[in-house]
């Protein structure tokens, strides 16, 4: 699966694209920060406020937002965001009611009432984020029902209900709205992926439970839905559903094999099953994608949809290959460890180096798509054996040296997408490993700063890498490395049992801000770059959000789907995790978030006034 090299000629985002991006980020982040601040404000549980003040504040926010969505003369995009805010504030009002009157209701009652009151708004608005929020809300409602109300429901019954719920949501989204708005295809695919995850976990973990009727019902329903998805994929010429179905079936068979055999050889057999199954599946999917590339549409809209579908299918096949190789390598390493076949250090090291060299050579083979899973598995097993086989005199710190040398050698001698990706990700991973051995936050700062500098550098100076096939894999690797390093900011203190301080985060915060400002300077007109940089300045206090925003900016500028997706995930995840930051009280967080949201919305209104949307949009 060698990546083509169109990066030197692929255009970056233009002025109109940046204007759309600015509107979207300012409006979305502004409303998100305001809502988060409001939720933190109510969660502060003011003892000094009368209950009518609490209820009046929550009800007033809900009524004001809902009335604005219904009657204010705003654009359709602003109206949809206001509808989404209204749905979120419904939950806040219900939570305040339970807080004030101590009704004794459990979480299930809250989420059920929230789901019921939100349904009319969701049914009338065709907005992807709103539907995603409602899908999460329904799933949480069902889980809390199984845990708090119907405690007699076992794992299989709960998994069956979750699978049925998400398949039903998928059918509604696909049948009613997917044909009207192409963006709802993302919602349908996410629901399908989550439903497949539910049925895979349910069947794999429940195969030995004493509930054969429920298990057989789950298997039958799963096979029926999977058959429908296969037919749909062949009609749509989409490899996504085929990858989901094939990966789910292989993973289920693997866990069933492990639980049935329950001996050392089961890990070897399971590893061979994953390796062979994913290799054959991805090879077949690649052949289908090649046969589907002949254009069948003539209008521009259909051609654009076909291009989007092809890109999503390609990502699905790559993820399947990478996951299959990673999972198979874990199974093989477990087999070697359990059977004591790697007790001789010299044998393990020599075998590991041979595997690494062999996979690097295989990475130069023309049929890289067919060998993708094999090369990933062999490379990871080889690196693992090399590390395990090192003599005990080598300290834990020195273990990063062979990993670093293997990564550099991989980057120098192969152009394989997956091997280059793994080599790049292993570089910041070495620094994070050093942090676990010696909890000095300088290692995390170096990992964050190094990944960010490399990511932005690849984006700005990509024209100097004409035709280099390593570029797509390297930039994806640096994007994943940056998010991985940012996650250590959230969990690193807990892993090392250290008190969090601002001084530890300052070097990375300054670096991230400088890179974001530089990227904006190279992408926008000078006045707007300066204004945007000033808006970003307060985020130096929140390096997790600043790093995620840098991912988002880079991904959008380069039209890089992976970096954009990782940036959006980071923004959502770290905003939610901000609730648990003990350096701030809930009131401080609330005021900071609401102030930030207000500033972002004022900036959005300024942009709207300076560059009004055309009526056609």
N, C-alpha and C positions, 0 to 999 in steps of 0.2 A: 504494500500500500504506500508506495512512494508518493510524496506530495508534489504536485506540480509547482512550477516556479513562476507564477504570474504576479508575484508581489511587487516586482519593480514597476509594473505598469498599472496595477490596480489603483484607482484614484482614491485619495483620502477624502474625508468629509469636507464639503464645500460650505460657503457662507449660509446658504439656505438650510443645509443640514444642521449646522451649528445653531441656527436660530430656532429650529424645531427642537433640538436637543436642550437648548437653554430654557425654552418655555416648559418643556416636559419635566426637567429636573427641578426647576424652581417651583413649579406648581406642585409636583408630586412630593418633593422633600418638604416644602413648606407646610402642606396639609398634614403629612405624616408626622412632622415634628410637633405641630400644634396638637394633633390628636394624642400623641404620646405624652406630651406635657400635661394635657387635660386628664389623662388616665392616671399619671403619676400624682397629679394634684389630688384627685379623689382618693387614691390609695394611701395618701399621707394620713388620712383618718383624723381630721381636725377635731379635737375634743372641745375646742373653744367655740366652734361654730354651731349654731342652732341647726337642728335637723331640717327645718324649712329652708334655711339658707343653702344647705348642701343640695337638697332636692331641687330648689329653685334654680341653682346654678346649672346643675346637670340638665334639667328640663329646658331651661332657657337656651343652652347651647344646642340641644337637640332641635328645639323648635326653630331657632334662628337658622341653623344649617339647612333643615328641611325646607323651610320657607324660601330661603335663598335659592335652593336647587329648583324649586317649583316655579318661582315667579320672577327672579332677578333676570334682567336682559343680558345674560352672559353667553359665551360661546358654548357649543355642545360639549367640548372637552372639559371645560370648567364645570359645567353642569353635572357631568358624569362623575367627576372627582367629588363634588359636593354630595351627590347621592351616596357614594362610597363612605364619605365621612359620616353621613347620617346613619348608615347601618352600623358603623363602629360605635357611634354615640348612643345608639339604642342599648347596646351591651353595657356601656358605662352607666347609663341611668338605672338599668336593672340592678347592677352591682351596688350602686349607691342606695337603692331601696333596701336591698338585703343588709347592707351595712348599717343603715339608720335604724331599721325596725327589728333587726336580729330575728328574721322570720324563721330561722332554722332550716331553711331550704338548702339542699346540697348543690354541688356544682352542676349536676345534671339538670335541675330545675332552671337554673340560670341560662344554660346554653339552649335548652329546649324553648324557653320563652323567647330568647334572643332569635333563634331560628324562625319561630313562627311570626314574630313581628317584623323581621327583616324580609320575609318572603315576598310581600307585595312590591317592595322596592327593587328586589333582584329580578323579579319577573318582568318588570317594565323597562329595565335598563340593559342595553347590550354593551356592557363594559367588562373587559377581560379581568382587570384586578378585582372588581366587585364579585365576579363569579368565582374567582379563586378564593377570595375571603370566605364566601358562603360555602364553598366545598369543604374548606378546612373546618368551618363552624359545624357543619353536619357531621363530619367525621369525629370531631371532639365530642359532640352530643352523643353519638352512638357509643363511643368508648366509655364516657362517664356513666351512661346507662348500664353498660355491662359491669362496671366496677362498683357502682353505688346502689343501684336499684335491683337489677336482676343478677344477683351474685351467683346464682346457680348456673349461669351460662359459662360453659367451659371455653377453652381456647379455640376449638374447632368451630363452635357455634358463633363465637364473636368474629372469627375470621371470615366465616361464611356470610355473616350479615354485612361486614365491611366490604367484602368483595361484591355482594349484590348491590349495596348502596352506590359504590363507585361505578359499577357497570351501568346502573340506572342513570346516574348523573352523566356518564359518558354518552349514553344513548340520547338523552335530552339535548345535550350540547351539540352533538354531531347531527342529530336529526332536525333540530329546529333552527339553530343559529350558525352552524358551520358553513352552510351554503350562502348565508347572507354576508358574513364577515369572515375574511380569511384569518384574522387574528385569533378567532375562537378555535382554530385548529391546534394551537398551542395548548389551550385548556383541555381539549379532547385527548391529546397525546399524554399530557401529564396525568390525567385521570386514568388512562389506560395503563400507564407505567405503575401508578400507585395500586391499582386493582390487581395487576399481575404480581406485584410484590406481596400483597395480602394473601393471595391464593397460594403462592409459592411457600411462604412461611407457614401458612396453615397446614398444608398437606405434608410438608417436610417434618414439622415438629409434632403433628398430631397423628402420625402413621401408627404409633404404638398405643395411643389412647383407646380406651374401651368405649368407643362411640362409632362403630362401623357405619351406621346409617348416615350420620352427619358427614363422616369422611367421604363415603361414596357419593353423597349428594354434592359435596364440594367438588370432588373430582369430576363428576358428570357435568356440573354447571361450568366448571373451568374449561373442560374440553369443548363444550358447546360454544362458549364465548370465543375461545381461541380459534375454533374453526371459522367462525364468522369474521374474525379479524384477519385471518389468512386470506379469505375470499376478498375482503375489502382491500387488503394490501395489493393483491394481484390486479384488482380492477383499477386502483388508484396509481399503480406503479410506484408504490412507496415501500421502501425497505424497513421503515421504522417498526411497523407492527410485526413484521416477520422477525426482526431482531428481538423484539420484546418477547414474542411467543417462544422462539427458539431458545433464548437465554433462560427463560423461566422453566421450560421443560427440562433443559439440561441441568439446571441448578437443583430442581426437585429430584431428578433421578440420582444426582450425586449424593444428596443428603440421605435419600432412601437407601442407597448402596452402603453408605457409611454406617447407618443404623442397623441394617440387616446383617452385614458381615461381622462388624464389631471386632476386628482383629488388625494386625499390622498390615496385612496385604490389602486391606480395604482402602487404605490411603493411597497405595500405589494404583489400585484399580480405579479409584475415584479420580486421581490425577490424570490417568490415561484417558478416562472418559471425557473429562473436561477438555483436555488438550485436543483430542481427536474430534470431539463433537463441535467445539467452537471453530476449529480450523476448517472443517468441512462446511459448517454453516456459513462462516464469513466468505469462504470461497464461492459458495453458491450465490450468496447475496451480491457479491461483486459481479458475478457473471450476469445476474438479473439486472443490476444497475447499468451495466454496459449495454445490454440489449434494449433497455428503456431509454437510453440517451438519444435515440433518434427522435427528432422533434415531430410532435403530432398536432401542436397548436399553432395558430397563425396570428392571433391578436396579441398585443403587447402584455395585457393583463394576464392571460393564460400562460404566456412564456415566463413572466415574472414568478407566478405561482409555481410553475414547474421547476424553476431555478431554486426557489426556496425549499421546495420539497426535496430536491436532489441534495442540497446542502445539509438538511436535517437528516436525511437518510445516510449520508456519508459520515456524519458525526455519530449516529447510532451504531454503524458498523465498526467505527474506530473504538468507541467505548466498549462494545462487546468484545472485540479482539483484545484490548488492553485488560479488561476485567478477567477474561478467560485465562490469559497468560499469567496474571497475578495470582488468581485463585489456584491454578494448577501448580504454580511454583510453591505456594504454601503447602499444598498437599504432599508434594514430593519431598520438601524439606522435613515435614513432619514424619514421613515414612523413613527417611534416612536417620532422623534423630531417634525415633522409637526403636528401630532395629539396630542401633549402635553401629551403623555402617560408616559413620564419620568420626569414630573414636581415634583414628590415626591421623594426626595433624598433617603430615606430609601428603598423604593420599588425598585428603580433603582439599588441600590448597592446590595441588597439581590438577585434580579433577575440576575444581572451580575455575582455574585459569584457562583450562582447555575449553570449558563450556563458554566462557566469556569470549575467547578468541573465535570459537566456532560460530557463535551467534553474530558476532561482528562481521564475519565473512558471509554468513547467510544473509545479513542485512544488505549486502551488495548484489544479491540475486535479483534478476528481473522480476520474478514472481513474488514480490514482497507481500502482496495482499494474501496469498495463500500461506506464506510462512510467518505472518505477523504474530499470531498467537504463540507459535513455536519459538520465535526469537525472543519474545518478551519472557516466556517461561524459562528458557535456557539462560538468558542473561541474568534474571533475578536469582535463579538457583546457583549459577556460577558465582555471582557476587557473594551470596550467602555462604557457600562452601569455602570461598576464599577467606572470609572473615572468621568462620568457625575454625578453620584449619591453621590459623596463625598460632605460633608458639605462645605459651602462657606468660613468657617474660615480657611480651608486648603489653603496654599499659592500655587502659581504656581510651585515653586521649589519642594514642597512636593508631587506633583502629580506623580513624578517618583518613589516614594517609593512603592506604590501598584503594579505598573507595574513591578518593579524589583522583588518584592516578588512573584508575579504570575509567572514570568519567571523562577525563581529558583525552585518554586514548580513544574512547568511543567517539567523541566529537571530532577527532582528527581523522579517523579511518573509516567512518561509516556515514551514510546519508539516509539510513532507515529512519522513518518518522518516529517510531516508538522507542528505538534505542537512543536517538538524540533527545527525545522528551525525557526519558528516564535519567539520562546523564545530566541534563540541565537541572532537573528537580533534585537530584542527589547533592548538588553543590550547596544550596541553602540548608538542606537536610543535615549535612555534616556539621554546620555551625549550630543548628538547633540541638544536635546530639551532644556537642561540646557543652552546651548550656545545661543539659541534664546531668552531665558528669561533674561539671564545675559551675554552679549557679551564679555566673557573672553575666549581667544583662547585656554586656557589650556584644556577646555572641548573637543574641536576638536582634539587637540593633544592626549588626553587620548583615545578618540574613535579610532583614527588611530593606535596609538601604541598598544592599547589593542587588537584590532581586528587582527593586524599583528602578534603580539606575539602568540595569540591563534592559528591562522592559521598555522604558522610555527611550533609551538609546537605540534599540532595534526599531522603534517606531519612527524616530526622527531621522535616522541615518540609513533607513532601509534601502535607499537608492544606491548606496555604496556596496550593496550585496546583490548585484544583478545575477539572477538565475541560480542562486545558491539554494539547493533543495532543503538545506537544514533550517532555513529561516522560519517556515510555518511551525515546525515542531519546537524550535527554540523559543519563539515568542509565547507559544502556549505553555511551555515548561516554565518560563519565567513568571507568567501570570499565575500559574498554580503555585509556584514557589513563594510568590508574594503573599497570596492568601494563606498558605500554610504557615508562613512566618507571622502574619497578623494574628492567626489563631493562637499562637504561642503567647502573644500579648494578653489574650484573654485567659489562658490556662497556665501560662508559664509560672506565674506567682504561686498558684496552687500546687503545681508539680514540684516546685523547689521550696515551698513553704516560706516564701519571702513576703514582707509587707510591700504593697505597691506604692511607688512614689512617682511624682512627676519628673524628677531629675533623671530617672532611668530611661524614660520615654522621650526625653527632649531631643537627643541626637537624631533619632528616626523621624520624629515629628517635623523637625526643621528640614531634613532631607526630603521628606514627602511633600512638604509645602513648596520647597524650591523646585522640585521636579514638576509639580502640578502647574506652578506659575510659568515655568519654562515651556511646558507643553502648550499652555494657553497662549503664550507669547508667540510661539511658532505657528499657531493655528488660527488666531483671531486677529481682527484689526487692533492696533495698539491701545486705543482708549478702552475698548471692551475687555481686552486682556487684563488691563490694570484694574478695572472695576471688578472683574471676576476674581482676580487674585485677592483683592481686599475682602470680598465676600467669603473667601475660603480661609482667611487668616484666623478666625476664631476656632476653626477645626484643628489647629495645632494642639489644642487642649484635649482633643479626641483623636489620637493617631489611628485608631481602628477605622473610624468613619472616613478619615482623610485618605488612608491607604485604599479603602474600597472605592472611594470616589476617583482616585487616580487610576485604578483598574478600569472603572467605567469610562473615564475620559479617554484613556488609551484605546480601549476596545472600540469605542464609537469612532474615534478619529481614523483608526485603521480598518474599520468595518470588520472587526474580529469578534465573531460570535462568542467564542469561549471566554475571552477577557470581559466582554460586556456582561455575560451571564454571571461570571464569578463576582464582578463588581456589584451587580444588583443583589445577589445572594449575600455578599458581605454587608451591604448597606442595611438590608432587612435584619440579618442575624445580629449584627453588632448594635443596632438600635434597640432591639429587644433585650440583648444582654446588658445594655447600659443600665437597666433596672437594678442589676445586682452589683453595681460598682459602689463599694462601701466607702469610697472617699467622699461621696456626696450624699446628703440627705435627699429623701424623696422630694422635699419642697425645693431644694436647690436645683435638682434635676428638672423638676417641673418648670421652674421659672426660666432656666437656661434654654430648655427645649422650646417653650412657648415664645421666648424672645427671638430665638433663631428662626423659628417658623414664621413669625411675623415679618422679620427682615427679608426672608426669602420670598414671601408673598408680595411684599412691597416692591422687591426687585422684579418679580413677575409682572406686576401691574405697570411698572415703568417700561419693561420690554414690550408689553402689549400696547401701550400708548405710543411708543416710538415706532413699532413695527406691527400695526394692526393686522389681524388675520383676515384673509379674503373670505368672502361669503361662501365660496365653493369648498373651503376646507371644513 
